[in-house]
Amino acid sequence: MFRKLLLLISVTLILFSCSHQKKEYTIAFYNVENLFDTINDPIKWDDDFTPEGKLKFTSERYEDKLEKLSKVLFAIDSLSLPTIIGLCEIENRLVIEDLCKEKALIDANYKIAHAESPDKRGIDCALIYKSEDFKYLNHEVIGIQFPWEPNYTTRDILHVEGILGRKDTVHIFVNHWPSRRGGQEKSEKNRVFVAEQLRKSIDQIQDKNPLAKIIIMGDFNDEPNNVSVTNTLNAGNNQSSTNPSDLYNLVYNMDVKGKGTYNYRGNWNMLDHLIVSNSLINQEKGLTTSYDAARIFNEDWICYKNKDGVLIPSRTYGGPNYYGGYSDHFPVYFKITE
């Protein structure tokens, strides 16, 4: 009888311990640099990305790029494939499906949240996720239409809502803000306007629930200290804030240290952001992360050594020249525990 009681207590303790073990989730974002298929879509400006086009984008080059991107995403977490991955510069759902079928990723059985964007180049934002860890609830797009230039189209913001882990609802926003074409100052108003639309959506969520858990990721084409991010979106690095609704930019301090995800003419730019609401930082219960959680995945093997001996992202194309690299951006990621 005593032995049976000891066995019962042991089993109970083991089950209790297992049920209360912390679980870790990796959240990543990757600008994959023009992941197009080779098929000419008559309503998109994708002619260059065809076998007959200027870039001579053949099936072999397409398959090589898919394999390379999948290896990067596989290597981000040495223990497990990322739970959630935001993507930008993807042409359509087909290329996401092809990416998820790659040998390095197929075991994750990723599901897809995606919507076609009005961008004339045909590039979109998307989210892929492990359905056993992230229960998808719904998604919507935040459309962008500039009042001063109504015919100019850019990428929508993708908003995905789901339950991460056991019970916590999370709002994830995947972004790809307008480029700096024409110069940073001249084009800044476009990114400020996009930041305003994103801020409105976040305010609507937080008005209903100040404790809402929010993750914002994307290629902003702006740095953490630019007006669009610090002033308009109001995302900074204030670690003394006790307001759960405040936004904290996890990559801010890396930018201060001179690190970056994109190298332009020898200068590092921190264009790829990971921003979270304070309701996700240093929490005692539920999902939590830390102020210094963000990482840049910049392993040597996805890099190219430039003329100055600096390792920069190994890109697929540079103008019309095919280099056969991975992407012109490094991916960024962070971990959340529960």
C-alpha positions as CSV (number, residue, x, y, z in Angstrom):
1,M,0.0,0.0,0.0
2,F,2.8,2.4,1.0
3,R,4.7,1.6,-2.3
4,K,1.5,2.3,-4.3
5,L,1.1,5.6,-2.5
6,L,4.7,6.6,-3.3
7,L,4.2,5.7,-6.9
8,L,1.0,7.8,-7.1
9,I,2.7,10.8,-5.6
10,S,5.7,10.4,-7.9
11,V,3.4,10.2,-11.0
12,T,1.4,13.2,-9.8
13,L,4.6,15.3,-9.3
14,I,5.9,14.4,-12.7
15,L,2.6,15.3,-14.4
16,F,2.5,18.6,-12.4
17,S,6.1,19.4,-13.4
18,C,5.4,18.7,-17.1
19,S,2.3,20.8,-17.1
20,H,4.2,23.7,-15.6
21,Q,7.3,23.5,-17.7
22,K,8.1,26.7,-19.6
23,K,7.7,26.5,-23.3
24,E,9.6,28.7,-25.7
25,Y,8.4,30.1,-29.0
26,T,10.6,31.7,-31.7
27,I,9.1,34.6,-33.6
28,A,11.0,35.7,-36.8
29,F,10.7,38.2,-39.6
30,Y,12.5,37.9,-43.0
31,N,12.5,40.2,-46.0
32,V,13.3,37.5,-48.6
33,E,14.2,39.8,-51.4
34,N,11.8,39.4,-54.3
35,L,10.6,35.8,-54.0
36,F,8.8,35.6,-57.3
37,D,7.7,32.5,-59.2
38,T,8.7,32.2,-62.9
39,I,5.2,32.7,-64.3
40,N,4.3,36.0,-65.9
41,D,1.2,37.5,-64.3
42,P,-0.4,40.0,-66.7
43,I,-1.6,42.3,-64.0
44,K,1.7,42.6,-62.1
45,W,5.1,44.1,-62.9
46,D,6.8,40.8,-62.7
47,D,8.1,40.5,-66.3
48,D,11.7,40.7,-65.1
49,F,11.2,37.6,-62.9
50,T,10.6,35.2,-65.8
51,P,13.0,33.0,-67.8
52,E,12.7,35.4,-70.7
53,G,12.8,38.5,-68.6
54,K,15.7,40.9,-67.9
55,L,16.8,38.9,-64.8
56,K,16.5,35.5,-66.6
57,F,14.7,34.1,-63.6
58,T,14.6,30.4,-64.4
59,S,13.1,27.4,-62.5
60,E,16.6,26.4,-61.4
61,R,17.2,29.9,-59.9
62,Y,13.7,29.9,-58.3
63,E,14.3,26.4,-56.7
64,D,17.8,27.4,-55.6
65,K,16.4,30.5,-53.8
66,L,13.6,28.5,-52.1
67,E,16.2,26.0,-50.8
68,K,18.5,28.8,-49.6
69,L,15.7,30.7,-47.8
70,S,14.5,27.5,-46.1
71,K,18.0,26.7,-44.8
72,V,18.2,30.2,-43.2
73,L,14.8,29.8,-41.5
74,F,15.7,26.3,-40.4
75,A,19.0,27.6,-38.8
76,I,17.5,30.5,-36.8
77,D,16.6,28.2,-33.9
78,S,18.9,25.3,-33.2
79,L,16.2,23.5,-31.2
80,S,13.1,23.9,-33.2
81,L,11.8,25.6,-36.3
82,P,10.3,29.1,-35.6
83,T,6.7,29.1,-34.4
84,I,5.8,32.2,-36.3
85,I,7.5,33.8,-39.3
86,G,6.6,37.1,-40.9
87,L,7.6,37.4,-44.6
88,C,7.8,40.3,-47.0
89,E,8.6,40.6,-50.7
90,I,6.7,37.5,-51.6
91,E,4.8,37.5,-54.9
92,N,1.8,35.3,-54.0
93,R,0.5,32.4,-52.0
94,L,2.1,29.9,-54.3
95,V,5.6,30.9,-53.5
96,I,4.9,30.6,-49.8
97,E,3.5,27.2,-50.3
98,D,6.5,26.2,-52.3
99,L,8.8,27.5,-49.5
100,C,7.0,25.6,-46.8
101,K,7.3,22.4,-48.8
102,E,11.1,22.6,-48.8
103,K,12.9,19.8,-47.0
104,A,14.2,22.0,-44.3
105,L,10.7,23.3,-43.4
106,I,8.2,20.6,-44.3
107,D,8.2,19.0,-40.9
108,A,6.7,22.2,-39.3
109,N,3.6,21.8,-41.4
110,Y,3.3,25.6,-41.6
111,K,-0.1,27.2,-42.2
112,I,-0.4,30.5,-44.1
113,A,-2.0,33.8,-43.5
114,H,-1.8,36.0,-46.7
115,A,-3.7,38.5,-48.8
116,E,-2.9,39.9,-52.2
117,S,-1.6,43.4,-52.0
118,P,-2.3,46.2,-54.5
119,D,1.4,46.9,-54.9
120,K,2.1,47.2,-58.6
121,R,5.2,45.1,-58.4
122,G,3.1,42.3,-57.0
123,I,4.9,41.9,-53.6
124,D,3.0,41.1,-50.4
125,C,3.4,40.4,-46.7
126,A,2.5,37.1,-45.2
127,L,2.7,35.1,-42.0
128,I,3.4,31.4,-41.6
129,Y,2.8,29.6,-38.3
130,K,2.9,26.2,-36.6
131,S,-0.8,25.4,-36.0
132,E,-0.1,23.3,-32.9
133,D,1.4,26.3,-31.1
134,F,-0.5,29.2,-32.7
135,K,-4.3,28.8,-33.1
136,Y,-5.3,31.1,-36.0
137,L,-8.4,33.2,-35.3
138,N,-8.6,35.6,-38.2
139,H,-6.7,38.1,-40.3
140,E,-7.4,41.4,-42.1
141,V,-5.5,43.9,-44.1
142,I,-4.9,47.6,-43.4
143,G,-5.1,49.2,-46.8
144,I,-2.9,52.2,-47.6
145,Q,-4.1,55.0,-49.8
146,F,-2.2,58.3,-49.8
147,P,-4.5,61.3,-50.0
148,W,-1.9,63.3,-51.9
149,E,-1.3,60.5,-54.5
150,P,-4.4,58.3,-54.7
151,N,-3.1,56.3,-57.7
152,Y,0.1,55.3,-55.8
153,T,-0.2,51.8,-54.4
154,T,1.9,50.1,-51.7
155,R,1.9,47.0,-49.6
156,D,-1.0,46.5,-47.2
157,I,-0.3,45.8,-43.5
158,L,-1.3,42.3,-42.6
159,H,-3.0,41.9,-39.2
160,V,-3.2,38.3,-37.8
161,E,-5.0,37.4,-34.6
162,G,-4.5,34.1,-32.9
163,I,-3.8,32.3,-29.6
164,L,-0.2,31.6,-29.0
165,G,0.5,28.8,-26.6
166,R,-2.1,27.8,-24.0
167,K,-4.5,30.8,-23.9
168,D,-3.0,34.2,-24.7
169,T,-4.5,36.0,-27.7
170,V,-1.9,37.8,-29.7
171,H,-2.2,40.5,-32.4
172,I,0.6,40.3,-35.0
173,F,1.2,43.0,-37.6
174,V,3.4,42.3,-40.6
175,N,4.7,45.4,-42.4
176,H,6.6,46.5,-45.5
177,W,6.6,50.2,-45.6
178,P,7.3,52.4,-48.7
179,S,10.9,52.6,-49.8
180,R,13.3,55.5,-49.6
181,R,13.2,56.0,-53.4
182,G,13.8,59.7,-54.1
183,G,15.6,60.1,-50.8
184,Q,14.9,59.5,-47.1
185,E,13.5,63.0,-46.5
186,K,11.4,63.3,-49.6
187,S,9.8,59.9,-49.1
188,E,9.4,60.2,-45.3
189,K,5.8,61.4,-45.4
190,N,4.8,58.1,-47.0
191,R,6.2,56.0,-44.1
192,V,4.8,58.5,-41.6
193,F,1.3,58.0,-43.1
194,V,1.6,54.2,-43.0
195,A,2.7,54.4,-39.4
196,E,-0.4,56.5,-38.7
197,Q,-2.7,53.8,-40.1
198,L,-0.9,51.2,-38.0
199,R,-1.1,53.3,-34.9
200,K,-4.9,53.7,-35.4
201,S,-5.4,50.0,-35.6
202,I,-3.3,49.4,-32.4
203,D,-5.2,52.2,-30.6
204,Q,-8.5,50.5,-31.5
205,I,-7.3,47.2,-30.0
206,Q,-5.9,48.8,-26.9
207,D,-9.0,51.0,-26.3
208,K,-10.9,47.7,-25.9
209,N,-8.1,46.0,-24.0
210,P,-5.2,48.0,-22.6
211,L,-3.5,44.7,-21.8
212,A,-3.7,43.3,-25.4
213,K,-0.6,41.5,-26.5
214,I,0.8,43.0,-29.7
215,I,3.7,42.1,-31.9
216,I,4.7,44.3,-34.8
217,M,7.3,43.2,-37.3
218,G,8.5,44.2,-40.7
219,D,10.8,46.1,-43.0
220,F,10.0,49.7,-42.2
221,N,12.5,51.2,-44.6
222,D,13.2,53.5,-41.6
223,E,15.5,53.3,-38.6
224,P,14.3,52.9,-35.0
225,N,15.0,56.6,-34.3
226,N,13.2,58.0,-37.3
227,V,10.1,60.1,-36.9
228,S,7.7,57.4,-38.3
229,V,8.8,54.9,-35.6
230,T,9.5,57.0,-32.5
231,N,7.0,59.8,-32.9
232,T,4.1,58.5,-35.1
233,L,4.1,54.8,-34.0
234,N,5.4,55.9,-30.6
235,A,7.7,52.8,-30.3
236,G,11.0,53.5,-28.5
237,N,13.3,52.0,-25.8
238,N,11.8,53.3,-22.6
239,Q,12.5,50.5,-20.1
240,S,11.1,52.5,-17.2
241,S,7.6,52.5,-18.5
242,T,5.0,50.7,-16.5
243,N,2.2,51.2,-19.0
244,P,1.3,47.9,-20.5
245,S,0.0,49.6,-23.7
246,D,3.3,51.3,-24.5
247,L,5.3,49.9,-27.4
248,Y,8.9,48.8,-27.1
249,N,11.3,48.4,-30.0
250,L,13.4,45.3,-29.4
251,V,15.9,46.3,-32.0
252,Y,16.4,49.9,-30.9
253,N,19.5,49.3,-28.8
254,M,21.2,47.1,-31.4
255,D,20.8,50.1,-33.8
256,V,22.4,52.4,-31.2
257,K,25.4,49.9,-31.2
258,G,25.8,50.3,-35.0
259,K,24.3,46.9,-35.9
260,G,21.9,46.5,-38.8
261,T,20.0,44.2,-41.1
262,Y,20.7,46.0,-44.4
263,N,23.9,47.4,-45.7
264,Y,23.7,50.4,-48.1
265,R,27.0,51.6,-49.5
266,G,29.0,50.4,-46.6
267,N,26.6,51.7,-43.9
268,W,24.5,49.5,-41.7
269,N,20.7,50.3,-41.5
270,M,18.4,48.7,-39.0
271,L,15.3,48.6,-41.3
272,D,13.8,45.3,-40.0
273,H,12.0,45.8,-36.7
274,L,10.5,43.8,-33.9
275,I,8.2,45.8,-31.6
276,V,6.1,44.5,-28.8
277,S,3.6,45.9,-26.3
278,N,4.8,46.2,-22.7
279,S,2.2,43.7,-21.8
280,L,4.6,41.1,-23.2
281,I,7.7,42.2,-21.4
282,N,8.9,40.7,-18.1
283,Q,5.6,39.2,-17.2
284,E,5.2,36.8,-14.3
285,K,2.3,34.8,-15.9
286,G,1.5,33.9,-19.5
287,L,3.6,35.0,-22.5
288,T,6.7,37.0,-21.7
289,T,9.9,38.2,-23.4
290,S,12.7,40.6,-22.4
291,Y,14.0,44.0,-23.5
292,D,17.1,42.4,-25.0
293,A,15.5,39.5,-26.6
294,A,15.9,40.5,-30.3
295,R,18.6,38.9,-32.4
296,I,19.9,39.4,-36.0
297,F,20.6,36.2,-37.8
298,N,23.8,37.0,-39.6
299,E,25.9,33.8,-39.8
300,D,28.9,34.0,-42.1
301,W,27.5,31.5,-44.5
302,I,24.6,33.8,-45.6
303,C,27.0,36.7,-46.1
304,Y,29.2,38.1,-48.8
305,K,32.5,39.8,-48.0
306,N,32.6,43.3,-49.7
307,K,35.7,45.1,-50.9
308,D,36.3,46.5,-47.4
309,G,36.3,43.0,-45.9
310,V,32.9,43.5,-44.2
311,L,30.4,40.7,-44.2
312,I,27.1,41.9,-45.6
313,P,23.9,40.0,-46.6
314,S,24.5,37.8,-49.7
315,R,21.8,38.9,-52.1
316,T,20.2,37.1,-55.0
317,Y,20.4,40.0,-57.5
318,G,22.3,43.3,-57.7
319,G,20.6,45.2,-60.4
320,P,20.5,42.8,-63.4
321,N,23.4,40.8,-62.1
322,Y,22.7,37.3,-60.6
323,Y,24.7,36.5,-57.5
324,G,22.7,33.5,-56.3
325,G,22.6,34.6,-52.7
326,Y,19.9,34.4,-50.0
327,S,18.5,37.9,-49.5
328,D,19.7,41.5,-49.3
329,H,18.4,41.6,-45.7
330,F,19.3,39.6,-42.6
331,P,16.3,38.1,-40.7
332,V,15.5,39.2,-37.2
333,Y,14.0,37.1,-34.4
334,F,13.2,36.9,-30.7
335,K,11.9,34.3,-28.2
336,I,8.8,34.3,-26.1
337,T,8.3,32.0,-23.2
338,E,5.2,30.8,-21.5
